[in-house]
């Protein structure tokens, strides 16, 4: 294999650039030409493909987002769109593709596999819901971003004896809410995997007040009531519904903070830079070794290789025991 491609698709995640850099440099070191596909599968269909040099990726390790850009592409879900993408790969004589992204990105990679094209996946999603890996790229950086916000919100909550309801991302996954809430000492954590008990939240806030503490922090995943609504409609957000209920039942001054896309950005943490680097280098080596339809993962602090089908079937789910621990700590 002498010509490989790299694509980032779906939602951006800190650490993607680290993976791009490592995959590119590993390929160049092995004597390959490396090409970047811009704007995800949309750019693959339209031929937005550029050769990547060592200089092009020399100063991207510390940057958030993805220098290759990303885009949603409904057209790629069609047979015609997939055929157009394959024609572009053939035109540029690209023989294998490193796909960096989440579940939707891997479905696209699997579609290309079915057409006989070689792909290897790197899990990158702040929701951390990809199976066969303990940690996806972007999750650790997002946790630190959310934790920093919780720390700052707590200062004003204490100053005014308020209840703050903080909404974090997580359509179907409670990883961000659970881990940030546990690390941030939240008084209640609501996740999509467990039916929300708002009366329990109210009871806990009232108990906190009886003990003499006037402030509370409640962490809410955006998808606790099903698919999140348009983020611009704050009056329909999960946090708004929770906050309104708390205020009605307790009479406490209750404020709502929706962190939104700030969670996606920022310079990647040391962990995400290291994971991205190891994932990127491993993915390129796998392509050169003839591997296909595989995903690079991180399990028990070691690189683990799984099939795409395994990773997509085995959704990563929150540990109920960890949620129970958060509940015990918050109720005392």
C-alpha positions as CSV (number, residue, x, y, z in Angstrom):
1,X,0.0,0.0,0.0
2,X,1.5,3.3,-1.1
3,X,-1.3,5.8,-1.0
4,X,-3.6,6.1,2.1
5,X,-6.3,8.6,3.0
6,X,-7.5,10.1,6.3
7,X,-11.0,11.4,6.9
8,X,-12.7,12.9,9.9
9,X,-16.5,12.7,10.0
10,X,-19.4,13.6,12.2
11,X,-19.0,15.8,15.3
12,X,-15.6,17.1,15.9
13,X,-13.7,16.0,19.0
14,X,-10.4,17.2,20.7
15,X,-7.7,14.8,19.8
16,X,-8.7,14.3,16.1
17,X,-5.7,16.4,15.0
18,X,-3.3,14.3,17.1
19,X,-4.6,11.3,15.3
20,X,-4.3,13.0,11.9
21,X,-0.7,14.0,12.6
22,X,0.4,10.5,13.8
23,X,-1.4,8.7,11.0
24,X,0.2,11.0,8.4
25,X,3.7,10.9,9.8
26,X,3.6,7.1,10.3
27,X,2.6,6.7,6.7
28,X,5.2,9.1,5.3
29,X,7.9,7.3,7.4
30,X,6.8,4.0,5.8
31,X,7.2,5.5,2.3
32,X,3.5,6.3,1.6
33,X,1.8,9.2,0.2
34,X,-0.9,10.4,2.6
35,X,-4.0,12.3,1.6
36,X,-6.5,14.2,3.7
37,X,-10.2,14.2,2.7
38,X,-11.8,17.5,3.7
39,X,-15.3,17.9,5.1
40,X,-16.0,14.2,5.8
41,X,-17.9,12.0,3.4
42,X,-19.2,15.1,1.6
43,X,-15.7,16.1,0.6
44,X,-15.0,12.5,-0.4
45,X,-17.9,12.6,-2.8
46,X,-16.9,15.9,-4.3
47,X,-13.2,15.2,-4.4
48,X,-11.9,17.6,-1.8
49,X,-8.7,15.6,-1.4
50,X,-5.3,17.1,-0.7
51,X,-1.9,15.5,-0.1
52,X,-0.6,15.9,3.5
53,X,3.1,16.5,4.1
54,X,5.0,16.4,7.4
55,X,4.9,20.2,7.3
56,X,1.1,20.3,6.9
57,X,0.6,18.4,10.2
58,X,3.6,19.7,12.1
59,X,1.8,22.3,14.2
60,X,-1.7,20.8,14.8
61,X,-1.2,18.5,17.8
62,X,-2.4,21.1,20.3
63,X,-5.4,22.3,18.3
64,X,-9.0,21.3,19.0
65,X,-11.4,20.4,16.3
66,X,-10.2,18.9,13.0
67,X,-8.0,20.6,10.4
68,X,-9.6,18.4,7.8
69,X,-13.1,19.8,8.8
70,X,-16.2,17.8,9.0
71,X,-19.7,17.8,7.6
72,X,-22.9,15.8,7.7
73,X,-23.6,14.0,4.4
74,X,-27.0,12.3,3.9
75,X,-26.0,11.7,0.3
76,X,-23.4,9.2,1.4
77,X,-26.1,7.0,2.8
78,X,-27.3,6.3,-0.7
79,X,-25.8,3.7,-3.1
80,X,-25.2,6.5,-5.6
81,X,-23.3,8.6,-3.1
82,X,-21.1,5.6,-2.0
83,X,-20.3,4.9,-5.7
84,X,-19.3,8.5,-6.2
85,X,-17.0,8.3,-3.2
86,X,-15.4,5.1,-4.3
87,X,-14.8,6.7,-7.8
88,X,-12.9,9.6,-6.1
89,X,-10.8,7.2,-4.1
90,X,-9.9,5.3,-7.3
91,X,-9.2,8.5,-9.2
92,X,-6.6,9.5,-6.5
93,X,-5.4,5.9,-6.3
94,X,-6.0,5.8,-2.6
95,X,-5.8,2.2,-1.4
96,X,-6.8,2.5,2.3
97,X,-8.7,4.9,4.5
98,X,-8.3,5.9,8.2
99,X,-11.8,6.9,9.4
100,X,-11.8,9.1,12.5
101,X,-15.3,9.6,14.0
102,X,-18.2,7.9,15.8
103,X,-21.0,5.5,15.0
104,X,-22.1,7.2,11.8
105,X,-18.6,7.5,10.5
106,X,-18.0,3.8,11.1
107,X,-21.2,2.9,9.3
108,X,-19.8,4.8,6.3
109,X,-16.5,2.9,6.6
110,X,-18.4,-0.3,6.7
111,X,-20.3,0.6,3.5
112,X,-17.0,1.2,1.8
113,X,-15.8,-2.2,3.1
114,X,-18.8,-3.9,1.5
115,X,-17.7,-2.4,-1.8
116,X,-14.2,-3.9,-1.4
117,X,-12.4,-0.9,0.0
118,X,-9.9,-1.1,2.9
119,X,-10.7,1.0,6.0
120,X,-9.6,1.2,9.7
121,X,-11.5,3.2,12.3
122,X,-10.5,5.5,15.2
123,X,-13.2,6.2,17.8
124,X,-13.6,9.9,18.2
125,X,-16.7,11.2,20.0
126,X,-17.2,13.3,23.1
127,X,-20.2,11.1,24.1
128,X,-17.8,8.1,24.6
129,X,-20.5,5.7,23.4
130,X,-18.5,3.6,20.9
131,X,-18.1,0.0,22.0
132,X,-14.8,-1.9,22.4
133,X,-12.9,1.1,23.8
134,X,-12.9,2.5,27.4
135,X,-12.3,6.0,26.1
136,X,-13.0,7.7,22.7
137,X,-11.0,10.7,21.5
138,X,-12.4,13.9,22.9
139,X,-14.1,12.6,26.0
140,X,-11.4,13.5,28.5
141,X,-11.0,17.0,27.2
142,X,-14.8,17.5,27.3
143,X,-14.9,16.3,30.9
144,X,-12.3,18.9,31.9
145,X,-14.1,21.6,30.1
146,X,-17.4,20.8,31.8
147,X,-15.6,20.4,35.2
148,X,-14.1,23.9,34.8
149,X,-17.6,25.3,34.1
150,X,-19.1,23.6,37.2
151,X,-16.3,25.0,39.4
152,X,-17.1,28.5,38.2
153,X,-20.9,28.1,38.4
154,X,-20.5,26.8,42.0
155,X,-18.9,30.1,43.0
156,X,-21.9,32.2,42.0
157,X,-24.3,29.5,43.3
158,X,-22.7,29.8,46.7
159,X,-22.7,33.6,46.6
160,X,-26.5,33.8,45.9
161,X,-27.8,30.6,47.5
162,X,-29.1,29.4,44.2
163,X,-29.8,26.1,42.5
164,X,-28.0,25.8,39.2
165,X,-29.1,23.2,36.6
166,X,-26.3,22.6,34.2
167,X,-27.1,20.9,30.9
168,X,-24.3,18.9,29.2
169,X,-24.2,17.0,25.9
170,X,-25.3,13.4,25.6
171,X,-28.3,12.5,23.4
172,X,-28.4,8.9,24.3
173,X,-25.3,8.6,26.5
174,X,-24.8,9.8,30.1
175,X,-21.0,9.5,30.2
176,X,-20.4,13.3,30.2
177,X,-23.1,14.0,32.8
178,X,-22.1,11.1,35.1
179,X,-18.3,11.6,35.1
180,X,-18.4,15.4,35.3
181,X,-21.1,15.3,38.0
182,X,-19.1,12.8,40.0
183,X,-15.9,14.8,39.6
184,X,-17.6,18.1,40.3
185,X,-19.5,17.0,43.4
186,X,-23.0,17.5,41.9
187,X,-26.0,17.1,44.1
188,X,-28.0,15.3,41.5
189,X,-27.1,13.8,38.1
190,X,-29.7,12.9,35.5
191,X,-28.7,10.6,32.6
192,X,-30.6,9.2,29.6
193,X,-30.0,5.6,30.7
194,X,-32.0,6.0,33.9
195,X,-35.5,7.5,34.0
196,X,-35.4,10.9,35.6
197,X,-36.9,11.1,39.1
198,X,-37.5,14.9,39.6
199,X,-39.2,14.4,42.9
200,X,-36.0,12.7,44.2
201,X,-34.0,15.8,43.0
202,X,-36.4,18.1,44.8
203,X,-36.3,16.0,48.0
204,X,-32.5,16.1,47.9
205,X,-32.4,19.9,47.4
206,X,-34.8,20.4,50.3
207,X,-32.7,18.1,52.5
208,X,-29.5,20.1,51.6
209,X,-31.3,23.3,52.6
210,X,-32.4,21.8,55.9
211,X,-28.7,21.0,56.6
212,X,-27.9,24.7,56.2
213,X,-26.4,24.8,52.7
214,X,-28.3,27.2,50.4
215,X,-26.9,26.2,47.0
216,X,-27.1,23.1,44.8
217,X,-25.7,21.9,41.5
218,X,-27.8,19.6,39.3
219,X,-26.2,18.1,36.2
220,X,-28.5,17.1,33.3
221,X,-27.7,15.2,30.1
222,X,-29.5,16.9,27.2
223,X,-31.3,13.6,26.2
224,X,-32.9,12.6,29.5
225,X,-36.4,13.2,28.0
226,X,-35.6,11.6,24.6
227,X,-33.9,13.2,21.6
228,X,-32.8,16.7,22.5
229,X,-34.7,19.5,20.9
230,X,-33.2,22.4,18.9
231,X,-30.5,23.9,21.1
232,X,-31.7,27.4,20.2
233,X,-35.0,26.7,21.9
234,X,-33.8,27.0,25.5
235,X,-37.4,27.0,26.9
236,X,-37.7,23.4,25.6
237,X,-34.4,22.1,26.8
238,X,-34.1,19.3,29.3
239,X,-32.4,21.7,31.8
240,X,-35.3,24.2,31.5
241,X,-37.9,21.5,32.2
242,X,-35.9,20.3,35.3
243,X,-35.2,23.8,36.5
244,X,-38.8,24.9,36.2
245,X,-39.9,21.9,38.2
246,X,-37.4,22.5,40.9
247,X,-38.4,26.1,41.2
248,X,-42.1,25.3,41.4
249,X,-41.6,22.7,44.1
250,X,-38.9,24.3,46.2
251,X,-39.4,28.1,45.6
252,X,-35.6,28.3,45.3
253,X,-33.9,30.8,43.0
254,X,-33.1,28.4,40.2
255,X,-30.9,29.2,37.2
256,X,-30.1,27.2,34.0
257,X,-26.8,27.0,32.2
258,X,-26.7,25.1,28.8
259,X,-23.0,24.5,28.1
260,X,-23.7,23.6,24.4
261,X,-20.9,23.4,21.9
262,X,-18.2,24.9,24.2
263,X,-17.9,21.2,25.2
264,X,-16.5,20.3,21.8
265,X,-13.8,22.8,21.6
266,X,-10.5,23.6,23.3
267,X,-7.0,22.3,23.2
268,X,-7.0,18.5,23.8
269,X,-5.9,17.2,27.1
270,X,-2.7,15.2,27.6
271,X,-4.7,12.0,27.5
272,X,-6.5,12.9,24.3
273,X,-3.2,13.9,22.6
274,X,-1.6,10.6,23.7
275,X,-4.6,8.5,22.7
276,X,-4.9,10.3,19.4
277,X,-1.2,9.8,18.7
278,X,-1.3,6.1,19.5
279,X,-4.6,5.5,17.6
280,X,-3.3,7.3,14.5
281,X,0.0,5.5,14.3
282,X,-1.6,2.1,15.0
283,X,-4.4,2.7,12.4
284,X,-1.8,3.4,9.6
285,X,0.3,0.4,10.5
286,X,-2.9,-1.7,10.4
287,X,-3.6,-0.5,6.8
288,X,-0.1,-1.2,5.8
289,X,-0.4,-4.7,7.2
290,X,-3.5,-5.4,5.2
291,X,-6.0,-5.1,8.0
292,X,-9.5,-3.9,7.2
293,X,-12.9,-3.3,8.8
294,X,-11.2,-3.0,12.1
295,X,-11.2,-0.3,14.9
296,X,-8.4,0.8,17.2
297,X,-9.5,0.9,20.8
298,X,-8.2,1.5,24.3
299,X,-9.1,-1.2,26.9
300,X,-7.6,-1.5,30.3
301,X,-4.8,0.9,29.4
302,X,-3.8,-1.1,26.3
303,X,-4.4,-0.8,22.6
304,X,-7.0,-3.3,21.5
305,X,-8.1,-4.1,18.0
306,X,-11.8,-5.0,17.3
307,X,-13.9,-5.4,14.2
308,X,-16.2,-2.6,13.2
309,X,-19.2,-4.8,13.7
310,X,-18.1,-5.6,17.3
311,X,-17.6,-1.9,18.1
312,X,-20.9,-0.8,16.7
313,X,-22.9,-3.7,18.3
314,X,-21.3,-3.3,21.8
315,X,-22.3,0.2,22.7
316,X,-20.3,1.7,25.5
317,X,-22.6,2.2,28.5
318,X,-22.2,3.9,31.9
319,X,-21.4,1.7,34.9
320,X,-24.5,1.4,37.1
321,X,-22.2,1.0,40.2
322,X,-20.5,4.4,39.4
323,X,-24.0,6.0,39.2
324,X,-24.9,4.4,42.5
325,X,-21.7,5.8,44.1
326,X,-22.6,9.3,42.8
327,X,-26.0,9.0,44.4
328,X,-24.6,7.8,47.7
329,X,-22.1,10.7,47.8
330,X,-24.7,13.3,46.8
331,X,-27.2,12.2,49.5
332,X,-24.8,12.6,52.4
